[in-house]
Amino acid sequence: MVMLVELADVTRVWAVGAVFGEAERLRLLHQALAERLQAGDKLIYLGNYLGHGPAIVATVDEVLQFQHRVTAEGPLAAGDVVHLRGAQEEMWAKLLQIQWAMQPDETFRWMMANGADATLRAYGGEAASATSKFRAGVLVTARWTTELREKFQAHQGHDPFLHRLASAAAAGPQGLLFVSAGLDPKRPLAKQNDRFWWGSSAFAEIDSPYEGYRLVVRGYDRERKGVVFGDFAASIDGGCGFGGTLAAVCFAADGEVLDRIEV
């Protein structure tokens, strides 16, 4: 099911690319962003807070603390800040209920090879004994995921944060569409499903307004081509988590780039 957040009264939108557990880069970006946010701005994080990086718990804490700071003290209202779900958050949510997977051992190995190993360690889990749990059956695996979920929930605000993440965000009617890793331009918005987190090779081929949106903006490019602006699509992945920068870009309602931060 697609959870689309629709933002009204949009004049400027700040979008933050994939973070991948780089808490210090995020803190530095927030410092710069705090000086540039204006009343009425919208702030959208494009997913992938978890995975790969060295400071995942601290990253989520920083996201939550900054949201509180800019909404409680100004200049933003509570509804001006939106957080999207990325592939890493999707994997983590699935890992916490992996006892229901058709092939939990195979699914787990794939997750570990795609960045979720860092998230597992960050929340007090360890991969070495997991396989034996899966082989022991659903009940043993369920006990393992229950213990892991309890460790996750011990971090204040992290579990509610995971469960309120949106699939995509639209800034104004027929304005800008924000997604995590991309979409398939041949599919309608309601049918994108996991393409929001895993992306599509066809994203770069968007050559006209998708469903009328002036610009589609994503925060993660699996090919890591950097921050790229096209006529109808943009990627703002500076390579954070893989030796690159963390990027935030400010867009006008018509898609014009007004400002840019990279740390």
RANORTA-V125324 format. One record per pair of residues at least 24 apart in sequence whose C-alpha atoms are under 6 Angstrom apart, sorted by the first residue. I is the first residue (numbers start at 1). J is the second residue. Records with the same first field share a line. If there is no record, write none. Layout:
I = J, J
This chain:
2 = 167, 190
3 = 166, 167
4 = 167, 168, 169
5 = 169
6 = 169, 170
7 = 171, 172
8 = 172
10 = 172
11 = 252, 253
12 = 41, 251, 252
13 = 41, 42, 43, 250, 251
14 = 43, 249, 250
15 = 43, 44, 45, 248, 249
16 = 45, 46, 248
17 = 46, 219, 236, 237, 247
18 = 47, 48, 219, 220
19 = 48, 49, 240
20 = 48, 49, 50, 51, 52, 53, 241
21 = 49, 50, 53, 54, 55, 56, 59
22 = 53, 55
23 = 55, 58, 59
38 = 75
39 = 75, 76
42 = 80
43 = 81
44 = 81, 82, 83
45 = 83
46 = 84, 180, 219
47 = 84, 85, 86, 180
48 = 86, 88
50 = 88
51 = 88, 115, 116, 118, 119
52 = 115, 118
53 = 241
83 = 165
84 = 165, 166, 167
85 = 165, 166, 167
86 = 180, 197
87 = 197
96 = 145
99 = 138, 141, 142
105 = 131
123 = 152
174 = 212, 213
175 = 213, 214
176 = 213, 214, 215
177 = 216
178 = 216, 217, 218
179 = 218
180 = 218, 219
181 = 218, 219, 220
182 = 218
